[in-house]
Amino acid sequence: MSVFLAKRFAIFVATLFGASVVIFLALEILPGDPAYAILGADAEPSAYEALRRELGLDRPAVDRYFSWVGGMLTGDFGVSYTYSVPVSELVVERLALTVPLAVIAMALTVVAAVGLGLYAAAHHNTIGDWGVMVFSQFGIALPNFWFGILLILFFSVYLGWFPSGGFPGWSAGTWPALKSLLLPAVALATVQAAILARVTRSSVLETIREDYVRTARAKGLTRTATLWRHVLRNALIPVVTIMGLQFANLLAGTIVIENVFFLPGLGRLVFQAIANRDLVVVKDVVLLLAAMVVIVNFVVDLAYAVIDPRLGARDA
Amino acid sequence: MNVSRRPGLHTLALRHRSFLLGSVLSGLVVLLALISLVWTPHSAYELDIANKLKPPSPAHWLGTDHFGRDVTSMIMVGAQNSLVVGVVAVSIGMAVGVLLGLWASAQRGWAEELVMRFSDFTFAFPAILSAIMITAILGPGAVNSILAIGIFNIPVFARITRGSANAIWAREFVLAARAAGKGRAQITLGHVLPNILSAIIVQATIFFAIAILAEAALSYLGLGTQPPQPSWGRMLNEAQTFLYLSPHLALFPGLVIVISVLGFNMLGDGLRDLLDPRLSRTRLAGYSSR
């Protein structure tokens, strides 16, 4: 087990390092001169020189890379060019929206998908199973931003139950804040639940055919008890893998959904930063999002080892 | 003696519901794009402010947008855009990914490890994130969104190619070819590639659907196709401003996206069942990275 963990940890660190190098190369080296990229080609020479010094571009690239990564690790994200405030302040503020949004969406995804998947598998080849498969087929084809617009159209424009966008902040109270996150979370979750429900269904159907399940039934265990005690745990292994990938994509998906619902989260921040050519913010937020994706995948690997002890044993 | 024969591929295809429905839906979208090359009900670019935000009518089947442009014509021309982005992005992903996968499988050892770690690594950058980086450097545009989607496709194609190719390398006829003195490159081109082609075609169809979705999302965000070229994603973005006045504008482009994605997905499912039944799980693996 420890060999397995050590191996995964080494890959985790290497991926993080690789991601930071790629982002640095892409956003600091490829544009040629970030100062020009920010100011535009017709910039005043004095403004250009001042910005170069401010961004530390007079120092060698390797130096800049290490001070950037070192800063990120210690919480010093640099100063935003457009907002003139520390990027860490901007990020912390936005994370208070993006992370709860992704977590609510993931919770909705898991509850809906595992429920639907189990139901479909338990009612294999019935109209209910067919209904779940049709939902899944449509859900996979649904662009989440369009579904978000449809939700606004129905629940905000016609029924007036939910705000059509914006975020009052957590200081306005938990319920108003949650209320403005609910539609975006549903828009994010529906597509992912459609995918996960299929994975759950096929995984449960596969597990049900295993010999040990037949043995459990033969020794007198009821159908429900077998399903909960023997089938579910084993069927969860592929489900957890896909869930990990999905959480990563929910984080990325928030970039789109935050723009649909005008939510001031990390996605909107990076988006505005691109419009303002604020490369300092773009670089930091992209690394942060990539790091979150990598961390989630690492946690999934760990969860994997817990659910399936064979995995750790094989590597050890 | 009565010999029962396995029905031919085209007979099976005609009986396969998903394949048939998928072919019809994706065929419709392709047809729409082709027709728009020679004919559209109105110009998709011409502004007619006097007739702005009109609901569907015999003159404008799906109504007009805030500039008075005909929505039907814009959707038809938008189909060209989605299909071109899909074809080029999938071709980039397929060309590079398949080469990497074949190389990894033929070399094994460090080469395989390198390709697999590279593809693990690229999972840290979901399509939208790489698109954001690319646009931050190069600016928004159709070409850059094609690049972003194409790059995002590479690791998945590499993984699938390597997996399928490894299975072929373990077969006896490959052993026979090696015994006959054929080199790795010769075996890869002569034996491995032809045997995994169906798996690659299936994957390409499914990725085509994912590419259409990704292009729509990027255009919606303003990172993809730029005005005045109509695109489904941007039509939805513009429609959102007029949601209270003209909700119909937000319906049709989204419906066309769903129909195209559904069509190519079902076509991919059908092809998979017909060409390579062993591949039943790969589609979801690809989709989870959306």
Chai-1 contact restraints between the chains, C-beta under 6 A:
chainA,res_idxA,chainB,res_idxB,connection_type,confidence,min_distance_angstrom,max_distance_angstrom,comment,restraint_id
A,T15,B,F121,contact,1.0,0.0,6.0,A-B,restraint_1
A,T15,B,A124,contact,1.0,0.0,6.0,A-B,restraint_2
A,G18,B,F121,contact,1.0,0.0,6.0,A-B,restraint_3
A,A19,B,A124,contact,1.0,0.0,6.0,A-B,restraint_4
A,A26,B,M133,contact,1.0,0.0,6.0,A-B,restraint_5
A,L30,B,I137,contact,1.0,0.0,6.0,A-B,restraint_6
A,P31,B,I137,contact,1.0,0.0,6.0,A-B,restraint_7
A,I140,B,Y287,contact,1.0,0.0,6.0,A-B,restraint_8
A,A141,B,V258,contact,1.0,0.0,6.0,A-B,restraint_9
A,A141,B,V261,contact,1.0,0.0,6.0,A-B,restraint_10
A,A141,B,L262,contact,1.0,0.0,6.0,A-B,restraint_11
A,P143,B,L213,contact,1.0,0.0,6.0,A-B,restraint_12
A,P143,B,A216,contact,1.0,0.0,6.0,A-B,restraint_13
A,P143,B,I257,contact,1.0,0.0,6.0,A-B,restraint_14
A,F145,B,Y220,contact,1.0,0.0,6.0,A-B,restraint_15
A,W146,B,L236,contact,1.0,0.0,6.0,A-B,restraint_16
A,W146,B,G254,contact,1.0,0.0,6.0,A-B,restraint_17
A,I149,B,Q240,contact,1.0,0.0,6.0,A-B,restraint_18
A,I149,B,A250,contact,1.0,0.0,6.0,A-B,restraint_19
A,L153,B,P247,contact,1.0,0.0,6.0,A-B,restraint_20
A,V157,B,L243,contact,1.0,0.0,6.0,A-B,restraint_21
A,V157,B,Y244,contact,1.0,0.0,6.0,A-B,restraint_22
A,I195,B,Y287,contact,1.0,0.0,6.0,A-B,restraint_23
A,I195,B,S288,contact,1.0,0.0,6.0,A-B,restraint_24
A,R198,B,L284,contact,1.0,0.0,6.0,A-B,restraint_25
A,V199,B,L284,contact,1.0,0.0,6.0,A-B,restraint_26
A,I242,B,S288,contact,1.0,0.0,6.0,A-B,restraint_27
A,L245,B,S288,contact,1.0,0.0,6.0,A-B,restraint_28
A,L245,B,S289,contact,1.0,0.0,6.0,A-B,restraint_29
A,Q246,B,S288,contact,1.0,0.0,6.0,A-B,restraint_30
A,N249,B,P126,contact,1.0,0.0,6.0,A-B,restraint_31
A,N249,B,R290,contact,1.0,0.0,6.0,A-B,restraint_32
A,A252,B,P126,contact,1.0,0.0,6.0,A-B,restraint_33
A,A252,B,I128,contact,1.0,0.0,6.0,A-B,restraint_34
A,A252,B,L129,contact,1.0,0.0,6.0,A-B,restraint_35
A,I255,B,I128,contact,1.0,0.0,6.0,A-B,restraint_36
A,V256,B,A217,contact,1.0,0.0,6.0,A-B,restraint_37
A,I274,B,A136,contact,1.0,0.0,6.0,A-B,restraint_38
A,V282,B,A136,contact,1.0,0.0,6.0,A-B,restraint_39
A,V286,B,M133,contact,1.0,0.0,6.0,A-B,restraint_40
A,L289,B,L129,contact,1.0,0.0,6.0,A-B,restraint_41
A,A290,B,A124,contact,1.0,0.0,6.0,A-B,restraint_42
A,V293,B,A124,contact,1.0,0.0,6.0,A-B,restraint_43
A,V294,B,A124,contact,1.0,0.0,6.0,A-B,restraint_44
